[in-house]
Amino acid sequence: MTGGLRNTAIIGIGQTEFSKKSGRSELQLAAEASLAAIRDAGLSPADIDGMVTFTIDPNDELALMRCLGVEELNWTARGPFGGGAASATLQLAAAAVASGQAKAVLVYRAFNERSGQRFGQPMAGSYGQAGAGPDFYVSYGLDTPAKVYALWYQRYMQKYGVTNEDLGRYVVTARRHAATNPAAWYHGKPITLEEHQATRWIVEPVLRLLDCCQESDGGVAYIVTSADRLKDAPNGGARVLAASQSHRRGGQIMYDYYRDDLAEMEEIRTLSQRLWADSGLGPQDIDVAMIYENFSPIVFLALEGHGFCKRGEAKDFIRDGHIELDGSLPVNTHGGLLGEGYIHGVNNILEGVRQVRGTAANQIAGANHVLVSASRSGIVLGPM
Amino acid sequence: MAGVDDQYFWDGAREGRILLRECAACGEVTHPPQPMCPHCHALEWKTREASGRGTVYAWLISKHPNRSEDRPRIVALIDLEEGHRLVSNLVDVDPAEIAIGDPVAATFRDVDGVVLPQFVPVRA
């Protein structure tokens, strides 16, 4: 049990605009978003004594500290697995607060991943460098995230008879939600299933263009403190009901190809067990879910892995309208990473807080319990 | 990038062999390679040659996002008959004819100046 985390809360959120060309440095985006979150919490930079982000963030803690004029940091931490750690940020921040290591932790994520080093393009460094000698992946052509993930999403689609058109039904929903979210890059731009199907293959025969998340410029941040400060937070916040990670034996970042059955993502199921045990809730108690989607198929795996529907039934769950704003489980009410923007999944946490506060653009009435899943990390938020 | 933990694989490929790394203490194969055996924690390794026969577990057509290519590569996960999985390429095959589960056999080709194991369909 992580019952101790229940005495922590998110009391402030902040973000920049989400664009394709911010025109300013990544550190500036981080600083702008962080300051907005600190002010939203009713705090000043002098109150911040911890910082959390996760791997690949270009912004150094001390550089951000200098920008904000933070007096002293006593806690820093970064989770593993890129976007898989998006929700781990809350676990790391809340654990610091609950254990007394920090009083107010700033969580941040900021990138120019479209106008700068494009996330979807062949990358040097983090994904290995072609021409720098052989390796087990890039040497064979696996040089973009879309290719890397398509190899195992194909097994899920094969096992359960999921077609690219089925994927498109999720994408249409996400874009419909983005269309009525003024902060979304695709605000006012819904699509039809036919338009999805007419986009080119990015990775044939698995992913079309609109199955891929955006490459975005932008920054987001949020503030974690003890829950007793919720009452003084000018804009309220969301209590932490559970936060956990699940990485399993033999797993590997990106190229996670070495488990017997790649059609199942066991981490989502074991993560869920922790989240439900710690929160005392179950899938039937969740009012809204944010699900990290680098690519559309992961939503299907997550809906099943978290127990919202049975294995292989996500395509029917989506087709039957369950994830719409008026459905039994509205999903990615901000438009998700495909529709709103790809700030590496942390923007999903901000939408979770807005739903609990009752301030979301696409507000779900009575949204009390929100799941924010990043497949290998996840959180459950609840009311003050 | 080839390093102390994976040099054996590329050396083997140059000799036309797929080598797997076997723990010198407990005999378990670990791929991809790593410095410590996860089964017995030994640090000494031997190599074991795989037959080169296997089946297609998953595949995709790999195109460069921006450059047009005459012949896009096909990337595949290959389940070796010994029970281990490799990332590799399928060659000498029309994508329209690939199916998951197809039997394949290793061949060795020079790709960008490096010899890599590649796989071709095994015709019935």
Interface residues (C-beta under 8 A of the other chain):
Chain A: G120 Q121 P122 G128 Q129 A130 G131 A132 G133 P134 D135 F136 Y137 S139 Y140 G141 L142 T144 K147 A150 L151 W152 Q154 R155 Q158 W201 I202 V203 E204 P205 V206 R249 G250 Q252 Y255 Y257 Y258 L262
Chain B: M1 A2 D6 F9 W10 H31 P32 P38 Y57 A58 W59 L60 I61 S62 H64 P65 N66 R73 V75 L77 R85 L86 V87 S88 N89 P95 I100 V111 D112 V114 L116
